Amino acid sequence: MARWIAAQGHQGTHVFDLALQAADDGPIWEHARREKAVIVSKDEDFVDRWLLSDRPVSLIWIRKGNCSKQALLAWLEALWPDIVIRLEQGEQLIELRAWIFSGTVQAVTGSTEVI
C-alpha cells in the first residue's frame, strides 16, 4: 500500500522500510508523531490508542474484510480524493468501512470525534 500511496503523489513508507515490522504499535505511533505521518491500518489497536491519546496522530482506519491487495487498492482509489481533502482539513481519524449489500460492496467514510 505504501507504494500505491506514493504513486498517488504522497509520501508512503512501509513499516518494513523503517525496520519496524516486528515492533509493537508504540514505536510505530511514536514514529508517526515525530514525522507528522499518517498511519494507515486495519489494526483496531491503533484506534484504541488514538481514542486514549492526549496527542493523537492522524489515522486512516480501514475496516474491510479479507480481500486481495488489488481489490483493496481499487476500493481505496475511489475514496482517496475525499480522504486527502479530509486530512488537509485537519481530520485526524478517518474510518473507512465496507459492507456487502445486495451482492455489491458499498463503502462509507466517516470520522470519529471525541468530545
Secondary structure by P-SEA (a helix, b strand, c coil): caaaaaaacbbbbcccccccccccaaaaaaaaaaaccccccccaaaaaaaaaccccccccccccccccaaaaaaaaaaaaaaaaaaaaacccbbbbbbbbcccbbbbbbbbbbcc
